[in-house]
Amino acid sequence: MKPQQAEVSIPLQPPGRGATPAADPDRQPRDYVVWSLFNVLLGYGLACLGCLCFPALVFSIKARDCKVLGDLEGARRHGARAKVLNIICSVLLVLIVVAIIIIIIIIIIIIVMSTATGH
């Protein structure tokens, strides 16, 4: 009976150095489900814009499903789409919040000016 040989690999670089995290194929892809859920709930709460943020949640759930099934490439692809859509939704929500604050300030200034002049 012939003895079995096992492959052994020895890392040539110390931990923390070497391949960048993006180039590491063993790294688990991110799915951004929490960020997507936050954007959807905040979007519905603020200005009924949750429907604009909903595709990010769909891609996040697809990324998580692919990760669970072991399809890391599909999980990376869906995770990247979810990330881009979440960034777009977050920027839109911030712009809406800023616009609401500016409108409220303008209304308060108009009310104060009209009561100060006596009209």
Backbone as ProteinMPNN parsed JSONL, in Angstrom:
{"seq_chain_A": "MKPQQAEVSIPLQPPGRGATPAADPDRQPRDYVVWSLFNVLLGYGLACLGCLCFPALVFSIKARDCKVLGDLEGARRHGARAKVLNIICSVLLVLIVVAIIIIIIIIIIIIVMSTATGH", "coords_chain_A": {"N_chain_A": [[0.836, -1.165, 0.0], [0.562, 2.165, -0.87], [1.743, 5.177, 0.595], [-0.276, 8.093, 1.19], [0.039, 11.363, -0.143], [-0.112, 14.655, 1.005], [-0.971, 17.957, -0.001], [0.887, 20.78, 0.89], [0.931, 24.126, 1.719], [2.943, 26.931, 2.174], [2.786, 30.104, 3.452], [4.474, 32.859, 2.053], [4.651, 35.438, 2.835], [4.268, 37.643, 5.642], [1.34, 37.668, 7.844], [-1.271, 39.974, 7.04], [0.044, 41.342, 5.123], [0.678, 41.489, 1.62], [-1.575, 40.15, -0.649], [-4.202, 42.265, -1.693], [-7.358, 43.013, -0.071], [-9.451, 43.005, -1.962], [-8.506, 41.393, -3.954], [-8.409, 38.939, -2.859], [-9.508, 35.745, -3.161], [-10.751, 34.053, -1.339], [-12.145, 35.536, 0.478], [-15.188, 36.392, 2.034], [-17.995, 37.629, 0.274], [-19.724, 40.768, 0.649], [-23.113, 41.537, 1.61], [-24.84, 43.644, 2.253], [-27.406, 43.838, 3.444], [-28.513, 44.973, 5.791], [-27.996, 47.722, 5.473], [-29.493, 48.167, 3.14], [-32.085, 47.557, 4.053], [-32.374, 49.555, 5.991], [-32.306, 51.84, 4.312], [-34.647, 51.415, 2.783], [-36.687, 51.452, 4.745], [-36.292, 54.013, 5.863], [-36.673, 55.522, 3.582], [-39.393, 55.031, 2.993], [-40.469, 56.131, 5.287], [-39.746, 58.85, 5.218], [-40.317, 60.144, 2.645], [-41.931, 58.538, 1.109], [-40.24, 57.148, -0.599], [-39.328, 54.623, -0.58], [-39.767, 52.761, -2.523], [-37.925, 53.415, -4.474], [-35.609, 52.613, -3.297], [-35.957, 49.965, -2.991], [-35.005, 48.061, -4.99], [-32.291, 47.789, -4.256], [-32.488, 46.382, -1.88], [-33.507, 43.984, -2.875], [-31.346, 43.054, -4.477], [-29.503, 42.779, -2.434], [-30.582, 40.703, -0.921], [-30.511, 38.698, -2.842], [-27.728, 38.486, -3.072], [-27.084, 37.531, -0.537], [-28.419, 35.06, -0.612], [-27.001, 33.775, -2.705], [-24.517, 33.643, -1.482], [-25.032, 31.904, 0.627], [-25.612, 29.605, -0.802], [-23.177, 29.061, -1.846], [-22.252, 30.212, -4.155], [-20.018, 32.269, -4.781], [-19.127, 34.108, -6.675], [-21.489, 35.026, -7.899], [-22.614, 36.147, -5.615], [-20.804, 38.215, -5.118], [-21.236, 39.777, -7.391], [-23.997, 40.513, -7.197], [-23.862, 41.749, -4.714], [-22.205, 43.934, -5.29], [-23.863, 45.395, -7.004], [-25.935, 45.954, -5.225], [-24.577, 47.571, -3.427], [-23.947, 49.864, -4.996], [-26.551, 50.75, -5.626], [-27.471, 51.252, -3.038], [-25.804, 53.37, -2.305], [-26.687, 55.333, -4.09], [-29.374, 55.584, -3.225], [-28.969, 56.43, -0.579], [-27.735, 58.922, -0.985], [-29.826, 60.268, -2.306], [-31.751, 60.271, -0.248], [-30.458, 61.829, 1.694], [-30.295, 64.257, 0.311], [-33.036, 64.827, 0.122], [-33.714, 65.148, 2.823], [-32.163, 67.409, 3.432], [-33.361, 69.252, 1.68], [-35.959, 69.351, 2.777], [-35.393, 70.462, 5.285], [-34.394, 72.969, 4.484], [-36.694, 74.049, 3.272], [-38.412, 74.198, 5.491], [-37.015, 76.063, 7.058], [-37.162, 78.314, 5.388], [-39.942, 78.745, 5.385], [-40.348, 79.347, 8.092], [-38.84, 81.712, 8.269], [-40.331, 83.361, 6.544], [-42.754, 83.49, 7.946], [-41.928, 84.747, 10.336], [-40.991, 87.193, 9.319], [-43.354, 88.233, 8.241], [-44.948, 88.548, 10.532], [-43.402, 90.336, 11.916], [-43.518, 92.673, 10.425], [-46.153, 93.221, 10.58], [-48.18, 92.377, 8.909]], "CA_chain_A": [[0.0, 0.0, 0.0], [1.361, 3.363, -1.054], [1.281, 6.258, 1.478], [-0.877, 9.244, 0.508], [0.72, 12.63, 0.069], [-1.005, 15.808, 1.104], [-0.351, 19.205, -0.418], [1.112, 21.74, 1.963], [1.361, 25.434, 1.216], [3.523, 27.782, 3.21], [2.731, 31.499, 3.011], [5.792, 33.478, 2.002], [4.582, 36.787, 3.387], [3.625, 37.638, 6.953], [-0.082, 38.032, 7.801], [-1.549, 41.405, 6.949], [0.742, 41.88, 3.959], [0.494, 40.638, 0.451], [-2.71, 40.412, -1.527], [-5.192, 43.207, -1.203], [-8.612, 42.307, 0.234], [-10.296, 42.837, -3.142], [-7.963, 40.337, -4.793], [-8.425, 37.696, -2.106], [-10.693, 34.998, -3.614], [-11.386, 33.33, -0.238], [-12.879, 36.477, 1.32], [-16.642, 36.322, 1.848], [-18.563, 38.877, -0.256], [-20.682, 41.452, 1.521], [-24.439, 41.555, 0.997], [-25.434, 44.961, 2.523], [-28.838, 43.707, 3.734], [-28.914, 45.922, 6.833], [-27.987, 49.04, 4.851], [-30.634, 48.211, 2.228], [-33.309, 47.62, 4.849], [-32.418, 50.906, 6.566], [-32.684, 52.782, 3.255], [-36.052, 51.215, 2.411], [-37.553, 51.937, 5.83], [-36.153, 55.464, 5.956], [-37.289, 56.088, 2.383], [-40.846, 55.022, 3.166], [-40.826, 57.024, 6.383], [-39.536, 60.261, 4.902], [-40.998, 60.722, 1.494], [-42.467, 57.435, 0.31], [-39.257, 56.8, -1.618], [-38.847, 53.275, -0.347], [-39.823, 52.006, -3.775], [-36.678, 53.658, -5.197], [-34.543, 51.889, -2.606], [-36.305, 48.549, -2.915], [-34.109, 47.181, -5.77], [-31.068, 47.514, -3.492], [-32.824, 45.305, -0.949], [-33.642, 42.755, -3.662], [-30.007, 42.578, -4.817], [-28.847, 42.36, -1.195], [-31.096, 39.379, -0.567], [-29.938, 37.78, -3.826], [-26.32, 38.275, -2.713], [-27.048, 36.648, 0.638], [-28.806, 33.715, -1.061], [-25.87, 33.206, -3.45], [-23.453, 33.344, -0.526], [-25.437, 30.711, 1.364], [-25.532, 28.468, -1.72], [-21.784, 28.828, -2.211], [-21.932, 30.906, -5.402], [-19.364, 33.491, -4.325], [-19.058, 35.077, -7.775], [-22.816, 35.638, -7.975], [-22.79, 36.977, -4.424], [-20.022, 39.443, -5.326], [-21.89, 40.574, -8.432], [-25.214, 41.097, -6.634], [-23.444, 42.647, -3.645], [-21.703, 45.178, -5.891], [-25.038, 46.152, -7.461], [-26.636, 46.446, -4.036], [-23.778, 48.67, -2.87], [-24.147, 51.048, -5.842], [-27.924, 51.223, -5.433], [-27.568, 51.817, -1.688], [-25.159, 54.684, -2.322], [-27.615, 56.25, -4.771], [-30.521, 55.819, -2.335], [-28.529, 57.219, 0.57], [-27.538, 60.299, -1.445], [-31.154, 60.839, -2.527], [-32.4, 60.513, 1.041], [-29.792, 62.976, 2.326], [-30.743, 65.451, -0.406], [-34.423, 65.099, 0.498], [-33.703, 65.679, 4.189], [-31.64, 68.776, 3.349], [-34.395, 70.07, 1.044], [-37.042, 69.549, 3.759], [-34.903, 71.411, 6.294], [-34.343, 74.299, 3.862], [-38.078, 74.52, 3.103], [-38.92, 74.569, 6.819], [-36.355, 77.317, 7.457], [-37.741, 79.389, 4.575], [-41.298, 78.991, 5.884], [-40.215, 80.038, 9.384], [-38.395, 83.088, 7.995], [-41.469, 84.1, 5.979], [-43.713, 83.741, 9.032], [-41.336, 85.743, 11.24], [-40.959, 88.496, 8.613], [-44.706, 88.761, 8.097], [-45.426, 88.991, 11.843], [-42.601, 91.502, 12.338], [-43.992, 93.847, 9.685], [-47.542, 93.45, 10.963], [-49.127, 92.012, 7.849]], "C_chain_A": [[0.888, 1.238, 0.0], [0.853, 4.472, -0.13], [0.758, 7.442, 0.648], [-0.095, 10.503, 0.858], [-0.316, 13.742, 0.099], [-0.254, 17.052, 0.658], [-0.256, 20.147, 0.762], [1.559, 23.043, 1.326], [1.83, 26.279, 2.388], [3.465, 29.215, 2.706], [4.119, 32.131, 3.096], [5.809, 34.876, 2.574], [3.883, 36.73, 4.735], [2.157, 38.038, 6.842], [-0.254, 39.544, 7.763], [-0.848, 42.047, 5.772], [0.475, 40.957, 2.787], [-0.701, 41.08, -0.353], [-3.67, 41.391, -0.878], [-6.493, 42.468, -0.93], [-9.488, 42.086, -0.987], [-9.808, 41.681, -4.011], [-8.01, 38.971, -4.106], [-9.669, 36.893, -2.485], [-11.414, 34.275, -2.476], [-12.232, 34.233, 0.659], [-14.376, 36.418, 0.997], [-17.159, 37.658, 1.303], [-19.572, 39.467, 0.712], [-22.023, 41.531, 0.822], [-25.217, 42.842, 1.276], [-26.932, 44.906, 2.826], [-29.295, 44.747, 4.754], [-28.99, 47.333, 6.267], [-29.187, 49.196, 3.921], [-31.947, 48.336, 2.986], [-33.474, 48.995, 5.486], [-32.862, 51.922, 5.514], [-34.154, 52.645, 2.876], [-36.972, 51.776, 3.494], [-37.485, 53.451, 5.961], [-36.797, 56.143, 4.752], [-38.804, 56.107, 2.48], [-41.272, 56.0, 4.253], [-40.732, 58.487, 6.017], [-40.437, 60.762, 3.783], [-41.581, 59.665, 0.567], [-41.537, 57.081, -0.842], [-38.685, 55.404, -1.409], [-38.852, 52.443, -1.608], [-38.582, 52.248, -4.616], [-35.521, 52.87, -4.583], [-34.794, 50.386, -2.566], [-35.413, 47.645, -3.775], [-32.797, 46.866, -5.045], [-31.317, 46.385, -2.502], [-32.94, 43.967, -1.675], [-32.264, 42.193, -4.003], [-29.242, 42.137, -3.572], [-29.296, 40.963, -0.787], [-30.587, 38.331, -1.559], [-28.478, 37.467, -3.497], [-26.213, 37.343, -1.52], [-27.418, 35.217, 0.248], [-27.662, 33.038, -1.811], [-24.738, 32.82, -2.506], [-23.77, 32.073, 0.249], [-25.299, 29.461, 0.488], [-24.11, 28.175, -2.179], [-21.366, 29.464, -3.524], [-21.319, 32.26, -5.057], [-19.276, 34.536, -5.426], [-20.406, 35.784, -7.954], [-23.084, 36.547, -6.789], [-22.012, 38.28, -4.557], [-20.713, 40.361, -6.329], [-23.141, 41.263, -7.881], [-24.879, 42.068, -5.498], [-22.932, 43.973, -4.169], [-22.868, 46.031, -6.396], [-25.798, 46.741, -6.279], [-25.888, 47.63, -3.431], [-23.997, 49.959, -3.663], [-25.552, 51.612, -5.638], [-28.121, 51.821, -4.047], [-26.916, 53.185, -1.617], [-26.082, 55.71, -2.972], [-28.798, 56.589, -3.874], [-30.134, 56.684, -1.143], [-28.329, 58.679, 0.185], [-28.882, 60.972, -1.672], [-31.853, 61.17, -1.21], [-31.77, 61.699, 1.77], [-30.227, 64.265, 1.647], [-32.179, 65.818, -0.046], [-34.503, 65.691, 1.896], [-33.221, 67.122, 4.184], [-32.684, 69.699, 2.733], [-35.548, 70.347, 2.003], [-36.62, 70.562, 4.81], [-34.864, 72.821, 5.724], [-35.742, 74.868, 3.69], [-38.66, 74.959, 4.438], [-38.308, 75.881, 7.281], [-36.931, 78.492, 6.678], [-39.143, 79.735, 5.061], [-41.24, 79.742, 7.211], [-39.777, 81.481, 9.173], [-39.536, 83.917, 7.437], [-42.481, 84.436, 7.067], [-43.184, 84.814, 9.976], [-41.319, 87.116, 10.586], [-42.354, 89.08, 8.497], [-45.279, 89.205, 9.446], [-44.64, 90.196, 12.343], [-43.057, 92.766, 11.639], [-45.461, 94.144, 9.969], [-48.542, 93.096, 9.898], [-49.84, 90.75, 8.196]], "O_chain_A": [[1.841, 1.339, 0.773], [-0.356, 4.698, -0.069], [1.268, 7.747, -0.43], [0.365, 10.684, 1.985], [-1.265, 13.757, -0.684], [0.945, 17.189, 0.904], [-1.202, 20.294, 1.536], [2.463, 23.057, 0.49], [1.197, 26.329, 3.442], [4.027, 29.524, 1.655], [4.838, 31.958, 4.08], [6.88, 35.446, 2.779], [3.015, 35.887, 4.959], [1.76, 38.673, 5.865], [0.513, 40.291, 8.37], [-1.127, 43.203, 5.453], [0.095, 39.798, 2.955], [-0.827, 42.255, -0.7], [-3.913, 41.346, 0.328], [-6.719, 41.4, -1.497], [-10.201, 41.085, -1.055], [-10.598, 41.059, -4.722], [-7.68, 37.957, -4.722], [-10.782, 37.311, -2.166], [-12.582, 33.916, -2.63], [-12.963, 33.735, 1.515], [-14.77, 36.398, -0.169], [-16.793, 38.713, 1.821], [-20.195, 38.75, 1.495], [-22.085, 41.586, -0.406], [-26.193, 43.107, 0.574], [-27.656, 45.844, 2.493], [-30.361, 45.34, 4.592], [-29.941, 48.063, 6.545], [-29.83, 50.245, 3.913], [-32.817, 49.122, 2.611], [-34.577, 49.54, 5.52], [-33.704, 52.775, 5.796], [-34.836, 53.649, 2.669], [-37.926, 52.494, 3.192], [-38.512, 54.103, 6.15], [-37.396, 57.21, 4.882], [-39.438, 57.089, 2.093], [-42.326, 56.627, 4.147], [-41.555, 59.289, 6.458], [-41.22, 61.694, 3.968], [-41.705, 59.892, -0.636], [-41.995, 56.753, -1.937], [-37.666, 55.052, -2.003], [-38.045, 51.526, -1.757], [-38.205, 51.38, -5.402], [-34.57, 52.508, -5.276], [-33.924, 49.623, -2.147], [-35.083, 46.545, -3.333], [-32.252, 45.775, -5.213], [-30.457, 45.528, -2.306], [-32.519, 42.935, -1.152], [-32.028, 40.996, -3.841], [-28.421, 41.222, -3.643], [-28.485, 40.142, -0.358], [-30.269, 37.208, -1.169], [-28.041, 36.324, -3.626], [-25.352, 36.463, -1.49], [-26.799, 34.266, 0.724], [-27.381, 31.861, -1.583], [-24.078, 31.798, -2.7], [-22.883, 31.257, 0.501], [-24.918, 28.395, 0.971], [-23.863, 27.158, -2.828], [-20.233, 29.273, -3.965], [-22.014, 33.276, -5.04], [-19.344, 35.733, -5.144], [-20.452, 37.0, -8.14], [-23.708, 37.598, -6.935], [-22.5, 39.337, -4.155], [-20.766, 41.576, -6.137], [-23.324, 42.464, -8.077], [-25.542, 43.093, -5.342], [-23.187, 45.02, -3.574], [-22.861, 47.251, -6.234], [-26.25, 47.885, -6.328], [-26.511, 48.588, -2.973], [-24.208, 51.021, -3.079], [-25.718, 52.823, -5.493], [-28.86, 52.793, -3.893], [-27.425, 54.075, -0.935], [-26.24, 56.821, -2.466], [-29.185, 57.754, -3.773], [-30.889, 57.571, -0.745], [-28.707, 59.576, 0.937], [-29.07, 62.123, -1.278], [-32.473, 62.225, -1.077], [-32.479, 62.487, 2.395], [-30.499, 65.26, 2.32], [-32.502, 66.999, 0.077], [-35.267, 66.626, 2.135], [-33.805, 67.971, 4.858], [-32.876, 70.816, 3.214], [-36.063, 71.465, 2.038], [-37.408, 71.43, 5.185], [-35.255, 73.772, 6.401], [-35.956, 76.054, 3.939], [-39.333, 75.987, 4.51], [-39.008, 76.726, 7.839], [-37.163, 79.557, 7.25], [-39.491, 80.914, 5.139], [-42.011, 80.679, 7.425], [-40.293, 82.383, 9.833], [-39.695, 85.075, 7.823], [-43.007, 85.548, 7.104], [-43.935, 85.705, 10.374], [-41.609, 88.112, 11.249], [-42.531, 90.29, 8.637], [-46.04, 90.172, 9.484], [-45.165, 90.995, 13.118], [-42.984, 93.845, 12.227], [-45.951, 95.22, 9.626], [-49.697, 93.509, 10.003], [-50.678, 90.282, 7.425]]}, "name": "protein", "num_of_chains": 1, "seq": "MKPQQAEVSIPLQPPGRGATPAADPDRQPRDYVVWSLFNVLLGYGLACLGCLCFPALVFSIKARDCKVLGDLEGARRHGARAKVLNIICSVLLVLIVVAIIIIIIIIIIIIVMSTATGH"}
